[in-house]
Amino acid sequence: LGIKAVIAQRNREHGSGRGKVRWMVERTIRWLKGMRRMRLRYDRLAMMQPAWNALAASVMCFRLLE
């Protein structure tokens, strides 16, 4: 999938650079969960979920550009 896990080692000092991207992922998930349609799934067909995800991402981008 092109995703590489970066796991921090134990007993590292704070500010080692780990977690710099994590807040962006958590913020995006929080924005998606803020949209009611994304929290509750009303569709009977599972194939509709990716379409709603794409639409929600488009709405988020539009709001950022406004």
N, C-alpha and C positions, 0 to 999 in steps of 0.2 A: 503494500500500500504506500510505500514511501515514507512511512513514519518511523522515526528512530527514538526509542525511549532513552532519556538521559536521567539517570537516577543519581541523586547526591550520595556521596559517601558519608559514613558516620563520622562524627566528631570533627566536622568541618566548621570553620568559623563562619559567622554571618557575613553576608555581602560577597559570597563566593561567585555570584552571578547566576546561580540556579534559580529558576522560577521567574525569569524576566519575561517570558512569553506566557506563562500560565495565567496571569491576570487577564490577558486579552481573551483567552479561551473561556475563562469563567465569566467575563463580562458578556461575551457573545451568547453564551448559554443562558445567562440571566435575561438578556434582551429577548431571546426566543421564548423563554418561559413567561415573559411579561405579556406576550401575545396570547390571548385566550385560546385562539384556534390551535396554537401549538401545544398548549397545556393539556387540553382535552381533545381526544380524537373522536370525531363524529363519523368519519367515513367507514363504510363497511369493507371497502377494498383497500388492501395494504398498499397497492400500487399508487394510491393517491398521496400517500405521505411524502414521498420525495418531491412531488410537485408543490405541496404546501411548504416544504422546507425551502425550496428554491424561491418561491414567492416571498416568504418571510425574509430571506436573505436580501432579496431585491428591495423590499420595503426598508430594511435596516440601512442599506447603502444609500437609498434615496433620502432618508432622514438625515444621514450624516452629511450629505452634500447640500442640503437645504441651507 
